[in-house]
Amino acid sequence: MGLFAPRRGAAKVGHAGRDTIACIAVHDASIAVTNVLESDDRDRSCAEVDQIANAQLTQVRSKLADLSVLQNVLQALIGQCRHGTIADCRIIEALAPTAD
């Protein structure tokens, strides 16, 4: 196997993978909402549920922003590839852990 060998089935994520990610995000939010619903006071304002949903949305937006930055960095690194050897690979150089 190569240094960056893809996992088996990694290329087949597609629509099903996006659905899974969406289900995970909804599940995370639903756990918090379920705690509110288990309360005996069903007549209270749904503001608490709104806050939970807004907090989840903020987290999703933050993750998307992080992924967007990662996408741009990877595109730039791939664009700098000189198709040389691993010893001169800019991608490995940029992504390798640094010694502190």
N, C-alpha and C positions, 0 to 999 in steps of 0.2 A: 504494500500500500504506500502511496505517496504521502508527503508531508501534510497536505491539505485534502486528503481523500474524503469525499463526501460520504455521509452516513447512508446506509442502505435505505432506499425509499425517500431520501431527502428531496429529490427533484419532483416528487409526486404530491407535494403539499397542496398547492392550488386552492380551489374553492373549499374543500373539506377542511383544510388547515385554518383558513380564515374563519370558518364557522366554529371550529373548536376554540380558537382564541376568543371569539365573541362570546361563546358560551361560558368560558372561564371568567371573563370580565363581568358578565351578567350574574354568574354564580357568586362572585365576590360581593357584588352589591346586594344580591338577594339575601345573603347571610345577615347583613346589617339590617335590612328591611324586615326580615323575619323576626328579629328581636323586637322590633317595634310592634309588629302585628301580634306577637304573643301576649302583648299587654291586654289587660281586661278593659281598658279605656278606649273603646273603638270610636268614640265620638270626638276625640281630640283632633286638633289640627294636623294636617299632613305635612306641616312645615318641616318636621324632623326627617320625614322621608325625602323631601326635597333637598335637605342639607346632605343627606347620605348620597343621593344621586349626583348632586353637584360636586361633592368631594371625589366621587368615583370618576366623574367626567374630567375633573382637574388632573387626576392621576393619569388617565388615559392620554390626555393632551400632552402632558409632560413626557410620557413614554414615547409618544409619536414624535415629539420635537427631538428627543435624544436619538431616535432611530433615523430621523431625517439628517441629523448631523453625521451619524455614522455612515449613512448612504453616501453623502457628499465626500467624506474622507476616503471611503473605499473606492469611489469612482475616480477621484483624483489620483490615488495610488495606482490603480489599474492603468490609468492613462499615462503614468510615468514609466510603466514597465518597458524595459529595453530588451526583453526576451533573452537575457543572458543566462547566467548561472545562479544557483541559489546563493552562492557566496556573495553575489552582487545584487541580490533582490531587494528593491526598495520597499516592497510590501512587508517582507519579513523584518527588515530594518526598522520600519515604522511601528510595527505591531509587537515586536519582541519586548519582553519586560526589561526594564532598565535596572542596573545595579545601583542601589542607593548607598 
